Structures are given as structure tokens and as C-alpha cells.
Amino acid sequence: MKARISIFIAMLMAQVFAMGQTRFLAVDVFIDPQGEPLAAYQIEITGEPGVKFVGVEGGNHPEFRKAPFYDPKALQGERLIVGAFATGKTAPLPTMATRVMTLHLQFRGTHFPKLQTNLKVAATLDSKRIDAEIKVTERKQ
Amino acid sequence: MSNLHAIAAVVAVACLAACTQTPKNATHQDVTIGIGISARAWNAPVPPGTARGDRSASFGAERAGSGRYSHGAGTPPRNDLYRAAHSSFDLSAERSSFSQAGSFYSSSEELWIISRPTRIARVEDDQYPGTGGMVTRRGEKEIPLPLRHTDVKAKVTGYIATVEVTQQFHNPYDSKIEAVYVFPLPENSAVNEFVMMIGARQIRGIIREREEAEKIYEEARSQGYTASLMTQERPNIFTQSVANIEPGKQIDVNIKYYNTLAYMDGWFEFVFPMVVGPRFNPAGSTQGVGVAARGEDGNSGQATEVSYLRPGDRNGHDIAVRVEVAAGVNIEEFASMTHRVDTERPSPDRLVATLKRSDRVPNRDFVLRYRVTGEEIKSGILTHSDERGGFFTMMLYPPRNFGAMPRQAMEMVFVLDCSGSMNGRPLAQAKEAVRAGLKLLQPNDSFQLINFSMSAAQLGSRPLEATRENIRKALRYLDELNAEGGTMMIEGIKGALDFPHDSRRLRFVCFLTDGYIGNETEILDTIEKKLGGARIFSFGVGSSVNRYLMDGMARVGRGAVAYLLPQTDAAPLMRDFFERISHPALTDVKIDWAGFEVSDVYPKRFPDVFSGRPILITGRYKGDLPSGVRITANNGEGKLQMTVPVYEGAANPALASIWARQKIAELSLARSREREIKKTALDYSLLSQFTAFVAVDSSRRTRGAEGTTVPMAVPVPKGVKYETTVSD
């Protein structure tokens, strides 16, 4: 009985220990411009308490490969406001769902952290607003 | 089962479970191979000249053992990081008809840091991780080290430079490494972008409070993620750390900064520093910049440490520099003062200078000067506004003739650094400059000659009249000075300022040094306290001078700075200096902003304006722009007035960064402004002593045990002797 209790406590402690560990996670951010050529976007992302942004990576489309810029002031509250624009000079602008960036996060725990995303704007080259969709997925290692 | 057994079982299982949760590589931190350590106490030689002449003061200097180039006390380096430096070079100056020996601004040095003292085990020379992966040539040994190449691309518009620096790190070993590089940038550089590049992938670094950034980096490193961290050790010394570089892999780090160019006597000057010179730290100091011979890292006891290559060793690191100047007005003349360059002139107002392939060893400052058409340089205010508000920068050039009063009698104090790092060419040049200065004195002047290394000595117990006999005596004294020992600069400062002021004469202190010290703050504080009515003119001597210190001494000492590069003549520099101080400075500078709603203007106290030396003022504004502002100043004969026009030009976001950098520099002068500095740096995404950039690639965990930390060893700057500084 004592042995069982010991094992139970050990497992519990291990779980607690794992919960306290910081972990890193890559999250891909896709925008689907619903057939319109995507030239610019601005996204606001906030994580659950404890989530920290530790890198902002460019996307896989040639026009969005450069690492996007973020607002340093907003970041002080762990609110990532990030944006990029493309000119279509190196490749045709994406019209289907495309990875526009990857976020690198640090957090505590074993779960996938909750992220609130808000696509503030997506637009075409001639500044036409696009009714685009945003999707966030965990990058498997 | 006893309770004891039960507890043991719980702990064992917990540990087991925990291990399964921790990253694969995180349990091997102690395996670090590290760079060997073994501090060498730096034997301080007898102060030069203490038995010469009739010097009667020795300013109570501490003697042997009171300080070291490689710091002493055994305190572990801050943040558990060792630091090492690197570089190596060759020069040549393609001077056109340039005759200005002096220069201005910019900082020069670069370094690397790597490793954790607690994990470093002493290893024999050349025993870096995976020795088999090393390429070692005998004769001139090439030591494979992680920084392979630095690429510098600068664009200068007007007097503002935008510079992109890419550092290419690679792993030449057969196991993972962490690369640490301590390197220089200009002391007024506003570093506001940081991108880690892994192949075609670009990860923008995040600006954070330094402690937090270091923690994130450390956790990523220990869990096997590729990560990079950039910190500021001094306004002109930075550390780049790149963790978990796998064998054969390359990681690039790209940084961007803005800075304003120096202007002196008609010449603009672009400077890119390449190596951090070996610093001396007084005994008891732990926050200095230490020195270590390669393979003996981690022993200096200082927060930052530079590792130097032994003579005959090379690190294989090279550098490419390309500078594009768009002056806006015709460029009349230009000169590369330190390196061979290829040049192009796309149009009369543009210049492109590219470092020649044969001149790519980074062991000294890169200095490019250019002069624009005679009368076209005018004071003006540049403005920029965006969602953060309005920003302006005013360059105030002194008028050509702002005073023709007869020269006043001077009390000239020459202070000469005779420490080990000045051995050879630097001391010879400094002596030549003092010799020229002595000969320019007039009969109604008085003078003193002070030399210092571990302690200070001086020619006379009090300033001497500038008689021919006294000047001959001084020249003899000067001839006998040698360079050896540490750099107790504080003794030189005290010697220059700690004696009663002669009210009949203006006191000018002419300070000649390479500035290779690690206690800059103490020096600047002391100058501020003791300055009184004196003015300090600092002369940086050498190929990679500590420009942060030299500029700081001139700023706090209300004087001006000049640089004596290795291949320039000292006599013209001194003539220019005498010419400058022979004119009254413009003092009591006041600005009538004429309805221009300005705030946060820096510097808070406007400096005096010397002939040929402009001042830079930066601030924020709201509302409409006026056509100009009115300046009044005292030129010794009366009030002088001028109007400076305000330009509303194209968007220039550099002005915001330059303003924020200037604000931080000013706040840094006052202690206990940490919060304000942090806030400014974070708001404007600027590197500072309290903020850092961190980038983590969390998409993939590298294989294998935690990597060995490898400091990037650099050569001592050109003209500096390894034997008298690093002390092998």
C-alpha cells in the first residue's frame, strides 16, 4: 500500500514538475485571403498568462519570407502586434491559405497554450480590405 | 518499507519522471568542455619615470598587483559567461590630400563571449570540442573559431548612417557549440534590429529586459534549441551569444543600427570599429572588461572578458565593408584613413567605398572621411514624425569667424598614458604630439607634464613657466618615458586636476591615451567632480581606441576629442588643437525655439562650441514646424546670433532611434535612472545596458548534449603588443 502511495505521489510530483518547466513551442500562422491577392496584414496575438514571445519568423511565401516587424510598446504587455506587406515583385501574391509567419513561444506546462488572435486587417495591393481568415497551428517537432 | 525508503522511492521515481519530461539534452550541462582557464596575475612593472626628472608627486598610486589587464580577484564572470575577443588585420591608408590628423567619434572593438565558469574545465591549448574537426596549421596557426565572416553595409545620408552588420557563425567542430563573441560598435550606435538567420529562415529577435532575455536564452540553450542573445556591456562593447550550433552548420545574425557621423574641421567621418582593445582593470574591480589569452578564458574576474589570440595565431575571421554616401551636396574630397578601399563615384554627391579583398583582417577601426564643397555645410534641423510623435535633430555648425580675440595665457597640462598597451608606435606618436605641443607654447603660458601607468609622476611639483629652458627640460623628460605597466588612469586625472588653479590662465588638459581601461564610469565621474574651470581635450592614440571613453572625457571635460591614427602625423594634430583653443569657444548657447513646441531635448546642458566642431541636439516636438529657430551664444566679445532653418523632409525614422539613444546616454550619466532607461529602450526597441535582444528557434530541438562554449578569440589591435597587455 505504502509503495503504491509512493508511486502515486511520485507521479504527481513529476506532473507538477513538468507543469513548472518552461517549454518552447513554434506556432504557424496562416492567412487565407479567400482568393484575393494578399499584400498586407496586421495581426494582434495575445497568449494566456505566462506565454512569452521569443521570436517572430517570416512565412514560407517568398513575399512574406522576411521576419515581420512588431510593435515594441505593445510587446511589453505580451501583446504581439505584428504586420508585413508585400509588393508582389518577387512572386505572385498568395490567394490561398499561406503561412505568413511562425511565432516562437515560451510557456509553462504541457498543454498547447491558448492564443487569442485578431486579424486586424488584410488587404490587397490597392488597399482593398480582404475578408480573410486566420488560423494558428502548432508546429510539430 | 520504512518511511525513509518510501521517501527515497518517491524521489527516485520523481526524478525519473522528471527526466523524461526534460529536454533530451538538458541533463548534460556539466559536460561543457570549455576553454581552459588559468589566470595569470599580471605583474605590474615599475611605473615609468618614477625615478626620473624632478617629479615630486606620485599621487599615491597602488603598486604592483593593484590591477590587471586580465582581471584578478577570481570573481566569476557575470551571467556565467566568459568572453573572448578576436580580430586580426592589416592596413594601409589611401589618403588623398587629407591633412587632418585628428578624427572624431566612433568606437572600435569587437569581441566574443562564451561559456560558463562553473562548467568550464581547463583544457590544453587547441583542445576545443571535437579537436578532430579543427584545421591547424603550424607556422602561422589558423585556429578554427565560430565567427567566420562579418559583413558590414552602411548607407550614409547627410550625417546619419544606417548600418547593417551580419555576423556569420559556424561550427567547425564535430560536436555542438555555443559561440560567444564580444565585439565593438560605435559608442553612439542605436541598435534597433536583430534577426537570427538559419538558412533562408529569418527569426526576428525580441527586445526584453536584459535579465529576462538572458533567462530565456539560457533555458532555450539548456533545452537544446538554437537561440541567440545580444547584450550591451558598454555603449561601444556588445556580446553576441549563439547557442546550439550543430557541427558543420551556420547561423547568421543580422543587426541594424543608426548613428550620427562625427564632423570636424570640414570633414565628416564614418567609423566602424573592429576589435576591442585589451583593457586594464584596477584591483577590486569586477565589472570591467577583462583580458584572457586564448585557452585561458574565464579567469579575469571581470563581468566581460575578451580572449586574445597569441602572436602567430589567426582566427580565419574576415570582414567586408561597403559604405555608400549620399551627401546631398558635392563631395569634394575623401580619404580612407586606415584601409585600402575601392571607390566609385556614381555622381558628384555620392561615394561608394568598398574594402579591398586584401585588407579584410578585422584588427583596427575602419575610418572613412569625406569633405563636401566648401560653403555648403549649414546648420539645420531635420524632422520626422510618425504615430509616436515628432522627433528632430539639429546639427549646429559653428560659424567660420566667431571670434578673433587675442589668445589668452594658458596653463597647459599634458597627460601621457605610459602603460603597457601604449608600448611601441602609440607612445612614440603620443610623445611626438606632446613635443609639438610644447613647442607651440608661448612665453606667458605655463605647463605641466604628467605621465602615468601604475602610478603617476610629473615633471615639476607645480606648473612651470614656458621658458625655453623649461621646455628643453620637458623634452628631455619626455624622451626618457617608456611604456609598461597597468593603466591607473585615475592617477593621471588626479594629477591633472588636483592642484590649485592659476586664475591668470585658462587651464587646458591635453590627455593622450588609447583608453584601454575597464573602469570608464569611475574615470568620467572623477572628471566631473574635479573639473572646476579646466577643460579636457582627449586624444585617442592608436588603431582601435576606446572611443566611448575618449568622447566621454571630452564631453564631461567640456572640451573636444581628436584621434591620432597610427599612420597620421602628430604635429598637425597638435597644431589644430592649439588653433582650436586659441579661438574662444561659443559659450552659454541658448535656443529660442520660436514657437516650436519641443520637449525632451538632449543634451540637457548644451556644450560649448569650438571652432570646427559642431554640436548635435536632439528632441521631440509637437505641432507645426517653424521656419527656423534662433541661437544666441557668447563668443568672448559679446553675443552672437544666428538662425537655424527647420527642414520638413522625407520620413526619417532614424531620428526617433537617435533621439532615444541620446536620451539613454544622458540618463546613463545619472545613476538610479534604470527604470526610465529600460522604458525608453523597450519602447523604441533599442539595445541598452538594461535591455537585450533574444531570438529562439523553437521549431526544432538540436540533437546531442549541450554544446561547449567557445569564446571567439581575436587578435590584439594593430600596433598593440600582446606581450605588454595580454601578458602570456
Interface residues (C-beta under 8 A of the other chain):
Chain A: K2 A3 I5 S6 I7 I9 A10 M11 M13 A14 Q15 F17 A18 Q21 T22 R23 F24 L25 A26 K52 F53 V54 G55 V56 E57 G58 R65 K66 A67 P68 F69 Y70 P72 K73 L75 Q76 T102 H104 L105 Q106 T110 R139 Q141
Chain B: M1 A6 A9 V10 V11 A12 V13 A14 L16 A17 A18 T20 Q21 T22 V195 M196 A200 R201 Q202 I203 R204 G205 I206 I207 I216 E219 A220 Q223 Y225 A227 L682 D683 Y684 S685 V694 A695 V696 D697 S698 S699 R700 R701
